[in-house]
Amino acid sequence: MTVYEYPANTLAGEPIDLHRFADSALLIVNVASKCGFTPQYAGLEQLHAKYQDRGFSVLGVPCNQFGGQEPGTPEEIAEFCSATYGVTFPMLAKVDVNGETRHPLYAELTQYPDSDGIAGDVQWNFEKFLISPEGAPVGRFRSAVAPDDPALVGAIEAQLPR
């Protein structure tokens, strides 16, 4: 299966067909509004803006499983992201990324290891999964890896279809 096969909803609660990202590189990031890593929204938006015309998108996935750092309603999350960081990239509905109620997309993603060979549960907010244009995970970057980190940027550039 590709990541495009999993059902998902937008932050507004509408179904979204993840096939719309087929043939593009995609960075899926579990996000939170009240986290020490929250300023990464700015860098994620910069990546999205810089590479979107070359077949790339960031996909934000709010999650409240880490210290209750994403307690807001969908409307509050959307307003925060837009007003504070100018986020224009797509955002999914808030989901669990770990545990028995883990979203099926994250059941797939967490099988992919990071650069140290460690797979398994998402460790914190702003963990990043790079998806190839074919829909397969090709990179996993932990929360401390900033959006402008050369390793992440290089990995994204290597996946750009155009």
CORNOR-V301149 format. One record per pair of residues at least 4 apart in sequence whose ideal C-beta (glycine too) atoms are under 7 Angstrom apart, sorted by sequence separation. I is the first residue (numbers start at 1). J is the second residue. If there is no record, write none. Layout:
BEGIN
i=I j=J
i=I j=J
END
This chain:
BEGIN
i=1 j=5
i=9 j=13
i=10 j=14
i=34 j=38
i=40 j=44
i=41 j=45
i=42 j=46
i=43 j=47
i=44 j=48
i=45 j=49
i=46 j=50
i=47 j=51
i=48 j=52
i=52 j=56
i=64 j=68
i=72 j=76
i=74 j=78
i=75 j=79
i=76 j=80
i=77 j=81
i=78 j=82
i=79 j=83
i=80 j=84
i=81 j=85
i=82 j=86
i=98 j=102
i=102 j=106
i=104 j=108
i=105 j=109
i=106 j=110
i=113 j=117
i=114 j=118
i=123 j=127
i=131 j=135
i=132 j=136
i=141 j=145
i=145 j=149
i=149 j=153
i=150 j=154
i=151 j=155
i=152 j=156
i=153 j=157
i=154 j=158
i=155 j=159
i=156 j=160
i=9 j=14
i=21 j=26
i=33 j=38
i=51 j=56
i=52 j=57
i=64 j=69
i=72 j=77
i=82 j=87
i=96 j=101
i=97 j=102
i=102 j=107
i=113 j=118
i=122 j=127
i=131 j=136
i=147 j=152
i=148 j=153
i=9 j=15
i=10 j=16
i=32 j=38
i=64 j=70
i=81 j=87
i=96 j=102
i=97 j=103
i=113 j=119
i=131 j=137
i=132 j=138
i=145 j=151
i=9 j=16
i=63 j=70
i=64 j=71
i=70 j=77
i=96 j=103
i=112 j=119
i=131 j=138
i=145 j=152
i=8 j=16
i=62 j=70
i=72 j=80
i=95 j=103
i=111 j=119
i=129 j=137
i=130 j=138
i=48 j=57
i=97 j=106
i=110 j=119
i=130 j=139
i=8 j=18
i=31 j=41
i=48 j=58
i=81 j=91
i=110 j=120
i=47 j=58
i=110 j=121
i=129 j=140
i=141 j=152
i=6 j=18
i=110 j=122
i=78 j=91
i=128 j=141
i=4 j=18
i=44 j=58
i=3 j=18
i=4 j=19
i=29 j=44
i=62 j=77
i=127 j=142
i=106 j=122
i=127 j=143
i=139 j=155
i=4 j=21
i=112 j=129
i=126 j=143
i=128 j=145
i=4 j=22
i=125 j=143
i=74 j=93
i=123 j=142
i=124 j=143
i=27 j=47
i=109 j=129
i=123 j=143
i=138 j=159
i=98 j=121
i=70 j=94
i=98 j=122
i=128 j=152
i=97 j=122
i=112 j=137
i=130 j=155
i=114 j=140
i=130 j=156
i=133 j=159
i=113 j=140
i=132 j=159
i=109 j=137
i=112 j=140
i=114 j=142
i=133 j=161
i=29 j=58
i=31 j=60
i=60 j=89
i=62 j=91
i=130 j=159
i=25 j=55
i=31 j=61
i=32 j=62
i=59 j=89
i=64 j=94
i=24 j=55
i=25 j=56
i=26 j=57
i=27 j=58
i=28 j=59
i=29 j=60
i=30 j=61
i=31 j=62
i=32 j=63
i=58 j=89
i=59 j=90
i=60 j=91
i=61 j=92
i=63 j=94
i=65 j=96
i=23 j=55
i=24 j=56
i=27 j=59
i=29 j=61
i=57 j=89
i=60 j=92
i=62 j=94
i=63 j=95
i=65 j=97
i=24 j=57
i=26 j=59
i=28 j=61
i=30 j=63
i=57 j=90
i=59 j=92
i=63 j=96
i=65 j=98
i=32 j=66
i=35 j=69
i=61 j=95
i=63 j=97
i=34 j=69
i=21 j=57
i=34 j=70
i=32 j=69
i=33 j=70
i=32 j=70
i=33 j=72
i=41 j=81
i=45 j=85
i=48 j=88
i=45 j=86
i=48 j=89
i=45 j=87
i=42 j=85
i=45 j=88
i=33 j=77
i=41 j=85
i=45 j=89
i=44 j=89
i=41 j=87
i=33 j=80
i=69 j=125
i=66 j=124
i=66 j=125
i=13 j=74
i=12 j=74
i=63 j=125
i=11 j=74
i=11 j=77
i=11 j=78
i=30 j=97
i=55 j=133
i=10 j=90
i=11 j=91
i=13 j=93
i=10 j=91
i=11 j=92
i=28 j=109
i=10 j=92
i=11 j=93
i=9 j=92
i=10 j=93
i=8 j=92
i=9 j=93
i=40 j=126
i=37 j=125
i=37 j=126
i=35 j=125
i=35 j=126
i=30 j=122
i=32 j=125
i=31 j=125
i=30 j=125
i=31 j=126
i=30 j=126
i=8 j=105
i=29 j=126
i=30 j=127
i=6 j=104
i=6 j=105
i=29 j=128
i=47 j=147
i=56 j=156
i=27 j=128
i=28 j=129
i=46 j=147
i=3 j=105
i=6 j=108
i=27 j=130
i=28 j=131
i=43 j=146
i=44 j=147
i=43 j=147
i=56 j=160
i=3 j=108
i=25 j=130
i=26 j=131
i=43 j=148
i=51 j=156
i=55 j=160
i=25 j=131
i=37 j=143
i=40 j=146
i=54 j=160
i=55 j=161
i=1 j=108
i=25 j=132
i=40 j=147
i=55 j=162
i=25 j=133
i=54 j=162
i=24 j=133
i=47 j=156
i=51 j=160
i=23 j=133
i=22 j=135
i=3 j=131
i=27 j=156
i=4 j=135
i=25 j=156
i=2 j=134
i=3 j=135
i=2 j=135
i=2 j=136
i=25 j=159
i=25 j=160
i=25 j=161
i=24 j=161
i=23 j=161
END
